[in-house]
């Protein structure tokens, strides 16, 4: 199973996909404002929800806003 996290300014969403790419679970929560530790807790909670709902453990990838500097 593959788990994806989309960390946005207003919502944080998780999706769990089977090895064949079928959606197994999807859920979103509000993104905490100005609270790093609560943001990490939200992400961890979403991963735990996905694993409990599917009865599987999975690898996790994430997308989040930010600036990348090219060298």
ZIHU-V926853 format. One record per residue. SS is DSSP state (A for helix, B for strand, O for the rest). NEAR is the number of other ideal C-beta (glycine too) atoms within 8 Angstrom. Layout:
BEGIN
SS | NEAR
SS | NEAR
END
This chain:
BEGIN
O | 12
B | 9
B | 15
B | 12
B | 14
B | 12
B | 11
O | 10
O | 4
O | 5
B | 9
B | 15
B | 12
B | 16
B | 11
B | 17
B | 12
O | 7
O | 6
O | 4
O | 5
O | 6
B | 7
B | 11
B | 11
B | 8
B | 9
B | 7
B | 10
B | 6
O | 12
O | 8
O | 4
O | 3
O | 7
A | 5
A | 6
A | 8
A | 12
A | 8
A | 8
A | 12
A | 12
A | 8
A | 9
A | 14
A | 12
A | 8
A | 11
A | 16
A | 13
A | 7
A | 9
A | 11
O | 5
O | 8
O | 4
O | 11
B | 6
B | 8
B | 8
B | 9
B | 7
B | 7
O | 5
O | 4
O | 3
O | 4
O | 4
O | 3
O | 2
END
